[in-house]
Amino acid sequence: MKSTIKNWFAAILFVTTMGGGMLAVATPQPALAACDGRLLTLPPWYRGLTKADCDLMSPTDVGGISNYIWTIALNIVEMILQIVGYISVAFIIFGGFKYMTSAGSPDGMVKARKTITNAIVGLLISIFSVAIVNLVAGAIKS
């Protein structure tokens, strides 16, 4: 029973990681990809504020100065939340390293497990926060 659960978990993990990568390769990219280039999935601060020729729009084109400022602010908040996600992944790796090098010390293993658990919680909060920020940014554009 335990090995069946492990096998199902491994299969689901493989499909989600490999399937997502293959889907990203197979999906055509939009025409404005040159304007909105990303570095490590971080959006540029001007995302959503460019015309077809990659020039910045004026605040009146976006719907006013408040929408213009909110779009920039939400892009910056998304960048910060994604950086928090990257830091969480680094702490998961660090916790795994601490767990492997604890040499059977129960106290060290508990600290390492706590580090990994807290990092996973931080990563989940970061992912859901980015989704909420993107939802709000989409509502501003509409």
C-alpha positions as CSV (number, residue, x, y, z in Angstrom):
1,M,0.0,0.0,0.0
2,K,2.8,2.4,1.0
3,S,4.8,1.7,-2.2
4,T,1.6,2.2,-4.3
5,I,1.2,5.7,-2.8
6,K,4.8,6.5,-3.4
7,N,4.5,5.3,-7.1
8,W,1.4,7.4,-7.6
9,F,3.0,10.4,-6.0
10,A,6.1,10.0,-8.2
11,A,4.0,9.6,-11.3
12,I,2.0,12.7,-10.6
13,L,5.1,14.7,-9.8
14,F,6.7,13.6,-13.0
15,V,3.7,14.4,-15.1
16,T,3.3,17.9,-13.6
17,T,6.9,18.8,-13.9
18,M,7.6,17.4,-17.3
19,G,4.1,18.1,-18.7
20,G,4.4,21.7,-17.7
21,G,7.8,22.1,-19.4
22,M,6.6,20.4,-22.5
23,L,3.5,22.6,-22.6
24,A,5.6,25.7,-22.3
25,V,7.7,24.7,-25.2
26,A,4.7,23.8,-27.4
27,T,2.7,27.0,-26.6
28,P,3.3,29.8,-29.1
29,Q,4.5,33.0,-27.5
30,P,2.6,36.3,-28.0
31,A,3.8,38.9,-30.4
32,L,4.7,41.3,-27.6
33,A,7.2,38.9,-26.0
34,A,10.1,41.2,-27.1
35,C,8.6,44.1,-25.1
36,D,7.9,42.1,-22.0
37,G,11.0,40.0,-21.7
38,R,11.4,38.3,-18.3
39,L,14.4,37.4,-16.2
40,L,13.8,34.4,-14.0
41,T,10.1,34.9,-14.5
42,L,10.3,38.4,-13.0
43,P,8.1,40.8,-14.9
44,P,9.5,44.2,-16.1
45,W,8.2,47.2,-14.2
46,Y,6.4,48.4,-17.3
47,R,4.5,45.2,-18.1
48,G,1.1,46.1,-19.5
49,L,2.1,49.6,-20.3
50,T,3.6,49.1,-23.7
51,K,2.2,49.7,-27.2
52,A,2.7,47.3,-30.1
53,D,6.0,49.0,-31.1
54,C,7.3,48.6,-27.5
55,D,6.9,52.3,-26.6
56,L,5.4,53.2,-23.2
57,M,1.8,54.3,-23.2
58,S,0.8,57.6,-21.6
59,P,-1.3,57.6,-18.5
60,T,-4.4,58.7,-20.5
61,D,-4.0,55.6,-22.7
62,V,-4.2,53.3,-19.7
63,G,-7.2,55.0,-18.1
64,G,-5.7,57.7,-15.9
65,I,-2.7,58.3,-13.7
66,S,-4.0,56.1,-10.9
67,N,-4.3,53.0,-13.2
68,Y,-0.8,53.8,-14.5
69,I,0.7,54.0,-11.0
70,W,-1.2,50.9,-9.8
71,T,0.0,48.9,-12.7
72,I,3.6,49.8,-12.0
73,A,3.1,49.2,-8.2
74,L,1.6,45.7,-8.8
75,N,4.4,44.8,-11.1
76,I,6.9,45.7,-8.5
77,V,4.9,43.8,-5.8
78,E,4.9,40.8,-8.1
79,M,8.7,41.0,-8.5
80,I,9.2,41.1,-4.7
81,L,6.8,38.1,-4.2
82,Q,8.6,36.1,-6.8
83,I,12.0,36.9,-5.2
84,V,10.5,35.7,-1.9
85,G,9.5,32.4,-3.7
86,Y,13.1,32.0,-4.9
87,I,14.4,32.6,-1.3
88,S,11.9,30.0,-0.1
89,V,13.3,27.4,-2.5
90,A,16.8,28.3,-1.4
91,F,15.7,27.6,2.2
92,I,14.2,24.3,1.2
93,I,17.5,23.3,-0.3
94,F,19.4,24.6,2.8
95,G,17.0,22.7,5.1
96,G,17.6,19.5,3.1
97,F,21.4,20.0,3.4
98,K,21.0,20.5,7.2
99,Y,18.9,17.4,7.3
100,M,21.5,15.3,5.4
101,T,24.4,16.6,7.5
102,S,22.8,16.3,10.9
103,A,24.5,12.9,11.3
104,G,21.6,11.3,13.1
105,S,21.3,14.1,15.7
106,P,17.6,14.3,16.7
107,D,17.9,18.0,17.5
108,G,19.5,18.8,14.2
109,M,17.0,16.8,12.3
110,V,14.1,18.5,14.0
111,K,15.6,21.9,13.2
112,A,16.1,20.9,9.6
113,R,12.5,19.6,9.2
114,K,11.2,22.9,10.7
115,T,13.3,24.9,8.2
116,I,11.9,22.9,5.3
117,T,8.3,23.1,6.6
118,N,8.5,26.9,7.1
119,A,10.1,27.3,3.7
120,I,7.3,25.3,2.0
121,V,4.7,27.4,3.8
122,G,6.5,30.6,2.6
123,L,6.7,29.2,-0.9
124,L,3.0,28.5,-1.0
125,I,2.1,31.9,0.4
126,S,4.3,33.5,-2.3
127,I,2.7,31.5,-5.1
128,F,-0.8,32.3,-4.0
129,S,0.1,36.0,-3.5
130,V,1.5,36.3,-7.0
131,A,-1.8,34.8,-8.3
132,I,-3.8,37.4,-6.4
133,V,-1.6,40.2,-7.6
134,N,-2.0,39.0,-11.2
135,L,-5.8,38.8,-10.6
136,V,-5.9,42.4,-9.3
137,A,-3.6,43.6,-12.2
138,G,-6.0,42.0,-14.7
139,A,-9.0,43.7,-13.1
140,I,-7.2,47.1,-13.4
141,K,-6.6,46.6,-17.1
142,S,-10.2,45.8,-17.8
